[in-house]
Amino acid sequence: MMTRADRVLMAITLCTLPLLYLHFWTHQDTATVLRIQTAAESATITTLTPDRHVQIAGPIGESTIEIRAGQARFLRSPCAGKVCVHSGWLREAGQLAACLPNRISIQLLGNRPRYDAINF
């Protein structure tokens, strides 16, 4: 049996949830640098300017990262599924793409990290 206090508490909760979502999940930080991580080397941090292609060697071949207009993406990779290539442009800080067969990942970083950790 619900009391009046229960109904008031539910109404407050239902009204507050969208505000919490907007506050914590819609802040999009501008990316300032690109971190390229390979299994063989420590992470490389590079700027998002000027526009260029970066060749990264991995265990199964060479992957090409395209950097253009403050964005980055896998342009080519020797993996079979090409999931990394199909992930498209990374535009916002915190976004990540990885070529797991070639053991290469790229992530855009900004001033405020969006996530505490990302697990594969």
N, C-alpha and C positions, 0 to 999 in steps of 0.2 A: 504494500500500500504506500503510495507516494504522498508525502506531505507538501505543503506549500513551499517550505524551505528547499525541498528536493527539486521542485519545479523551477524555482528561482535559480538555484545553483546550476541546473542543466541549461537554462537559458543563458546565463552568464558564460558558461563554458562554450556553448555553441556560437556565441557572438565573438568570443575571444580567439578561438582557433584560427579563423581566417586572418586575423590581424597578426597572430604569431607567425603564421606561414609567410605572409608578406614581409614581415620584418626580418626573419632569419633565412629565407630561401630565395628571395628575389634580388638581393644585392649582387650586382655583377661588377666585379673589380676588373679594371682594365689591365690586360697583360702587358708586362714590361720586358720580360726576357723569356727565352726558351731554354729548357733543360733537356739535354739529350743524354740518355743513359744507355750504356751497353754492358753486357755481361763481362767483357774483357777489360774495360777501363772504368775509371771513376767518372762521375757525371761531368758533362761539359755544359757551361752556361754561355749562351750567346744572345746578342741583341736581336730584335725583330726588324732591324733596319741595317743595311739596305736590302733590297730584294735580291735573292740569290738562291742557288741550289747547293745543298750540302750533301756530300757523299759520305756514308757511314758503312764501314765494313763490319759484317756479322759472320757467324759461323757458317751460314749457308750461302753467303754472297753479299752484294753491296745494295744498300737501300739508299734512295734519294729522298731527301727532305726538302720541300720547297717552302721558302719564307717569302711572303709578299704582303705588303700593306698592313703590317702588324699582325699577321696570321701565319700559321704554319700547318703543314700537312705532309703525309707520306705521299710522294708522287709516284715512286716505283719501289717495289720490293720483290725479292726472289721467292717469297713464300707461296704456297699452293693456293690458299683460300683468298688471299689479298684483303682480309678483313681490315687491316691497317690502312690500306689505300681507300677502301670504301667508307672508312670512318669520316672522311672529308676534312674540311678546314676546322682547325681549332682557333677560336676567336677570343674566348674569355679566360681569365686567370683561373687555374684549377683544372681546366680540361686536359685530358690525357688520351694519347693513342699509343698502341703498342703492337709490334710485330713479334709475337711470342716465339715462332719458329726461328727467327733471326736474332732473338734476344736484344731487341732495341726498343726503347720507349722514348716518347717525347711528351713534354708537359709544359704548358704555359704557366708562368708564375707572375704574380702581381705583388702589390704591397700588402694585401690582406689575404692570407690563405683561406680558401672556402672550406676545405676539409682538413681534419686532423691527420688522417692517414687514408691511403687507398691500398687495398689488398687485391692481389690477383688470385 
